[in-house]
Amino acid sequence: MKNVKVLEAIKDGPKTIEEIAEATGIKPMEVRRYLLRFTEQGKVESYQKEGKLFWKIREEDEAEKEFKYVG
């Protein structure tokens, strides 16, 4: 499944869309679509560095975890 390949490509560290596309063999436009969907789901996040956009697995902080479980 392509979506799993995209997530696995960034598990070892942040990458650009082009790097993810190269690592997975998936077209950059399709990679972008998956990343945007994952962003909406809270699974990944992006940041800009040296004029490039990098994507990484989103880390939950403890406050977020506590908030989720407050009944």
N, CA, C and O of each residue as an XYZ file, in Angstrom:
284
protein
N       0.836     -1.192      0.000
C       0.000      0.000      0.000
C       0.875      1.249      0.000
O       1.809      1.379      0.791
N       0.551      2.146     -0.895
C       1.380      3.339     -1.086
C       1.420      4.233      0.147
O       2.465      4.788      0.486
N       0.272      4.369      0.816
C       0.248      5.260      1.979
C       1.201      4.767      3.072
O       1.834      5.574      3.752
N       1.304      3.463      3.241
C       2.223      2.897      4.230
C       3.667      3.179      3.824
O       4.503      3.494      4.671
N       3.959      3.066      2.539
C       5.316      3.350      2.045
C       5.715      4.787      2.352
O       6.857      5.051      2.728
N       4.777      5.713      2.192
C       5.068      7.133      2.456
C       5.404      7.328      3.929
O       6.380      8.004      4.255
N       4.611      6.749      4.819
C       4.881      6.884      6.255
C       6.206      6.224      6.635
O       6.970      6.772      7.430
N       6.476      5.061      6.074
C       7.728      4.368      6.390
C       8.943      5.160      5.910
O      10.007      5.108      6.528
N       8.781      5.890      4.814
C       9.893      6.669      4.269
C      10.338      7.784      5.209
O      11.504      8.178      5.185
N       9.431      8.299      6.033
C       9.803      9.400      6.939
C       9.965      8.952      8.390
O      10.198      9.780      9.270
N       9.844      7.661      8.643
C      10.021      7.175     10.016
C      11.445      7.376     10.521
O      11.660      7.605     11.712
N      12.415      7.289      9.617
C      13.811      7.420     10.040
C      14.300      8.867     10.035
O      15.471      9.128     10.310
N      13.412      9.804      9.726
C      13.791     11.210      9.777
C      13.084     12.027      8.718
O      12.547     11.475      7.758
N      13.078     13.340      8.887
C      12.387     14.237      7.960
C      12.920     14.151      6.535
O      14.115     13.954      6.317
N      12.021     14.301      5.576
C      12.394     14.284      4.167
C      11.514     15.256      3.388
O      10.423     15.620      3.828
N      12.007     15.667      2.229
C      11.201     16.486      1.329
C      10.311     15.552      0.507
O      10.518     14.338      0.488
N       9.329     16.126     -0.165
C       8.455     15.332     -1.031
C       9.274     14.612     -2.091
O       9.014     13.447     -2.394
N      10.253     15.291     -2.649
C      11.087     14.687     -3.684
C      11.864     13.485     -3.146
O      11.976     12.461     -3.820
N      12.395     13.614     -1.938
C      13.137     12.505     -1.325
C      12.217     11.323     -1.045
O      12.603     10.170     -1.240
N      11.008     11.611     -0.589
C      10.035     10.547     -0.319
C       9.648      9.853     -1.623
O       9.563      8.626     -1.682
N       9.416     10.648     -2.665
C       9.058     10.087     -3.969
C      10.167      9.182     -4.493
O       9.901      8.103     -5.022
N      11.401      9.626     -4.344
C      12.537      8.835     -4.816
C      12.662      7.535     -4.021
O      12.937      6.478     -4.589
N      12.461      7.618     -2.709
C      12.601      6.436     -1.844
C      11.489      5.414     -2.065
O      11.708      4.215     -1.889
N      10.301      5.874     -2.446
C       9.144      4.985     -2.558
C       8.784      4.605     -3.986
O       8.093      3.612     -4.213
N       9.252      5.395     -4.948
C       8.874      5.153     -6.333
C       7.476      5.683     -6.658
O       6.902      5.346     -7.693
N       6.939      6.511     -5.769
C       5.611      7.107     -5.960
C       5.801      8.520     -6.508
O       6.714      9.231     -6.090
N       4.946      8.926     -7.436
C       5.061     10.256     -8.036
C       4.926     11.346     -6.964
O       4.120     11.213     -6.043
N       5.720     12.434     -7.086
C       5.688     13.512     -6.084
C       4.287     14.073     -5.814
O       3.958     14.375     -4.667
N       3.463     14.216     -6.850
C       2.122     14.766     -6.641
C       1.271     13.831     -5.780
O       0.468     14.282     -4.963
N       1.456     12.539     -5.973
C       0.718     11.553     -5.182
C       1.224     11.533     -3.737
O       0.437     11.420     -2.797
N       2.546     11.644     -3.570
C       3.141     11.721     -2.231
C       2.558     12.918     -1.493
O       2.184     12.815     -0.325
N       2.482     14.043     -2.173
C       1.948     15.267     -1.566
C       0.508     15.061     -1.085
O       0.130     15.504     -0.001
N      -0.277     14.384     -1.911
C      -1.679     14.116     -1.564
C      -1.770     13.266     -0.287
O      -2.576     13.550      0.599
N      -0.940     12.228     -0.205
C      -0.919     11.396      1.008
C      -0.492     12.218      2.228
O      -1.090     12.107      3.298
N       0.540     13.034      2.060
C       1.037     13.828      3.187
C      -0.016     14.814      3.693
O      -0.157     15.014      4.899
N      -0.748     15.422      2.774
C      -1.800     16.353      3.194
C      -2.898     15.619      3.955
O      -3.430     16.134      4.939
N      -3.231     14.425      3.502
C      -4.235     13.620      4.202
C      -3.731     13.238      5.590
O      -4.477     13.317      6.566
N      -2.463     12.824      5.680
C      -1.879     12.468      6.972
C      -1.816     13.673      7.909
O      -1.969     13.528      9.122
N      -1.593     14.851      7.351
C      -1.574     16.070      8.161
C      -2.941     16.310      8.780
O      -3.044     16.635      9.963
N      -3.992     16.152      7.981
C      -5.358     16.316      8.490
C      -5.660     15.316      9.602
O      -6.406     15.624     10.531
N      -5.082     14.124      9.508
C      -5.298     13.076     10.504
C      -4.390     13.235     11.721
O      -4.516     12.493     12.695
N      -3.478     14.203     11.664
C      -2.570     14.445     12.781
C      -1.392     13.490     12.846
O      -0.738     13.388     13.884
N      -1.107     12.781     11.747
C      -0.014     11.802     11.747
C       1.336     12.400     11.384
O       2.370     11.937     11.864
N       1.334     13.422     10.543
C       2.595     14.036     10.122
C       2.517     15.554     10.252
O       1.437     16.126     10.399
N       3.664     16.182     10.195
C       3.727     17.637     10.191
C       4.888     18.063      9.307
O       5.780     17.270      9.005
N       4.866     19.306      8.905
C       5.924     19.809      8.041
C       6.563     21.042      8.675
O       5.976     21.703      9.532
N       7.768     21.325      8.230
C       8.458     22.542      8.645
C       9.382     22.963      7.519
O       9.776     22.156      6.677
N       9.716     24.241      7.524
C      10.566     24.771      6.468
C      11.977     24.985      6.998
O      12.179     25.507      8.094
N      12.951     24.564      6.184
C      14.349     24.729      6.561
C      15.148     24.976      5.289
O      15.061     24.209      4.330
N      15.921     26.047      5.291
C      16.757     26.410      4.149
C      15.966     26.450      2.843
O      16.447     26.021      1.794
N      14.755     26.970      2.929
C      13.921     27.145      1.747
C      13.232     25.886      1.248
O      12.571     25.914      0.209
N      13.376     24.786      1.970
C      12.735     23.531      1.574
C      11.712     23.122      2.627
O      11.851     23.429      3.810
N      10.677     22.418      2.163
C       9.638     21.926      3.064
C       9.931     20.474      3.404
O       9.994     19.620      2.520
N      10.109     20.197      4.698
C      10.400     18.854      5.169
C       9.183     18.288      5.889
O       8.437     19.018      6.543
N       8.994     16.988      5.761
C       7.871     16.296      6.395
C       8.410     15.288      7.388
O       9.438     14.654      7.148
N       7.706     15.140      8.516
C       8.134     14.180      9.528
C       6.921     13.630     10.262
O       5.832     14.201     10.209
N       7.130     12.513     10.948
C       6.085     11.928     11.773
C       5.829     12.890     12.926
O       6.767     13.380     13.555
N       4.569     13.153     13.198
C       4.204     14.094     14.264
C       4.359     13.421     15.621
O       3.887     12.305     15.835
N       5.013     14.105     16.512
C       5.200     13.598     17.866
C       4.125     14.187     18.762
O       3.915     15.400     18.786
N       3.447     13.315     19.498
C       2.441     13.796     20.451
C       3.159     14.219     21.726
O       4.100     13.564     22.175
N       2.699     15.319     22.297
C       3.278     15.676     23.583
C       2.353     15.172     24.692
O       1.198     14.826     24.444
N       2.869     15.138     25.892
C       2.124     14.563     27.012
C       0.809     15.301     27.290
O      -0.185     14.675     27.657
N       0.801     16.621     27.116
C      -0.414     17.398     27.364
C      -1.521     16.966     26.400
O      -2.685     16.875     26.790
N      -1.162     16.704     25.157
C      -2.157     16.257     24.182
C      -2.727     14.905     24.574
O      -3.935     14.690     24.486
N      -1.870     13.998     25.004
C      -2.324     12.674     25.399
C      -3.311     12.768     26.568
O      -4.353     12.113     26.568
N      -2.967     13.588     27.555
C      -3.844     13.758     28.709
C      -5.176     14.345     28.288
O      -6.226     13.910     28.761
N      -5.144     15.317     27.414
C      -6.376     15.965     26.958
C      -7.291     14.977     26.258
O      -8.510     15.029     26.426
N      -6.705     14.069     25.467
C      -7.494     13.072     24.746
C      -8.287     12.182     25.677
O      -9.417     11.802     25.368
N      -7.703     11.848     26.815
C      -8.321     10.879     27.700
C      -9.166     11.485     28.814
O      -9.697     10.766     29.660
N      -9.287     12.798     28.811
C     -10.135     13.437     29.811
C     -11.588     13.159     29.446
O     -12.019     13.466     28.335
N     -12.327     12.594     30.355
C     -13.705     12.194     30.032
C     -14.649     13.165     30.488
O     -15.853     12.990     30.301
